[in-house]
Amino acid sequence: MKAAVITFPGSNCDRDLAVAFEAVGAEVVHVWHKDTDLPKVDVVGIPGGFSFGDYLRCGAIAARSPIAPALAAHVERGGYALGICNGFQILTETGLLPGALMRNTGLKYICKQVKLRVETSDSVFTSGYGKGSVVTVPIAHHDGNYTADAETLAALRDQDRIAFTYAENPNGAMEDIAGILSANRRVLGMMPHPERAMDPVLGSGDGRVMFEGLLGRMALA
Amino acid sequence: MKARVHVMLKDGVLDPQGEAVRHALGTLGFAGVDSVRQGKVIELDLAATDKAAAETEVRQMCEKLLANTVIEKYSVEIV
């Protein structure tokens, strides 16, 4: 499997994400936000952090950076993409995933381990978990309050595109949503950080299953 | 020519920051504030000289970047 990780000014989880891909045997190419082409890869990782200092809105400037059209083209071709935290915010700002991430209702930055319920096993990202299982993955965000109109929420529910929900809602997210899938189920955006849950020594190893699932699928392709 | 853009959360979208401001106003003794909505004002200095064309262009800027129309609405004022 070949993965690309995009770095924006202010990204701070790009290295962790690359290390997570490499931990399951992927080859990682680092891409700078000013690049206009993506190398031929199976999956593109959009990392967490504070791209462009969260100016204007979280992810807003990154979503209009020179690399953005190449990311959209990759997704339109049926390529896989994984956006974590700020990466999820960037995916909603580009319109590749629906909805928006607003300020946490408690107005506080929250950094802690949370329990997530796996809502669907129908994706390469979640097939290793099994529907209904509960996993521990850390969150670290100020703007993770998933918001969408009633129509979008109904579509996400009806099409089984809610990937993860919080067991205890930390940020006010509608329907406890922690992560969602695109219509073709190949793009996952999530606020929690699976790349920080790669080893039980560091609090949780539950994120590893997601990266192994991705690798398993790519190995078959 | 200058343009002023007001960006506000759409009606019905919960505004946790506005709610915190409303609460703080109550703490300061300002009773009777039923609701507070917080938004942004963006001022642009434009080279354009035609008012209608400038407004059209600023609206495109709002659609493409300045507002997130999933949760926000905007208004444009040419001043």
Interface residues (C-beta under 8 A of the other chain):
Chain A: L56 R57 A60 R64 T92 E93 P98 G99 A100 M102 R103 N104 T105 G106 L107 N145 T147 A148 D149 G172
Chain B: V13 L14 P16 Q17 A20 K64 L65 L66 N68 V70 I71
